[in-house]
Amino acid sequence: MGQLILNENFRVGYAYDATTSEITTETSGSHEILVNYRIKLRNYKKDPQCPVYF
């Protein structure tokens, strides 16, 4: 699992899930790609904080 913060509003991440059970003969794991873009709303009184995923 890893994440690259390109700037205040844009993040990209990657994660690999390795299978450790008996179904390894059917699957070798899964890959995930995360793209996160934060949009700041000007008319919103309070600036909501984005949660940190990892």
RALINKA-V978585 format. One record per pair of residues at least 12 apart in sequence whose ideal C-beta (glycine too) atoms are under 8 Angstrom apart, sorted by sequence separation. I is the first residue (numbers start at 1). J is the second residue. D is the distance in Angstrom with one decimal. If there is no record, write none. Layout:
# RALINKA-V978585
i & j & d
I & J & D
I & J & D
This chain:
# RALINKA-V978585
i & j & d
1 & 13 & 7.3
2 & 14 & 5.5
17 & 29 & 5.4
38 & 50 & 5.1
1 & 14 & 7.3
2 & 15 & 7.6
16 & 29 & 6.1
17 & 30 & 4.6
1 & 15 & 4.3
16 & 30 & 7.4
17 & 31 & 7.9
36 & 50 & 7.4
1 & 16 & 7.5
16 & 31 & 5.6
17 & 32 & 7.3
15 & 31 & 7.5
16 & 32 & 7.6
14 & 31 & 7.4
15 & 32 & 4.4
36 & 53 & 7.3
14 & 32 & 7.1
13 & 32 & 8.0
14 & 33 & 5.8
15 & 34 & 7.3
34 & 53 & 6.8
13 & 33 & 7.2
14 & 34 & 7.3
12 & 33 & 7.6
13 & 34 & 3.7
12 & 34 & 6.7
11 & 34 & 7.4
12 & 35 & 5.8
13 & 36 & 7.4
11 & 35 & 7.7
12 & 36 & 7.5
11 & 36 & 4.3
10 & 36 & 7.2
11 & 37 & 8.0
10 & 37 & 5.5
9 & 37 & 6.1
10 & 38 & 7.6
9 & 38 & 4.5
8 & 38 & 7.4
9 & 39 & 7.5
3 & 34 & 7.4
9 & 40 & 7.5
15 & 54 & 7.6
13 & 53 & 7.1
13 & 54 & 6.8
3 & 53 & 7.5
3 & 54 & 5.9
1 & 54 & 5.6
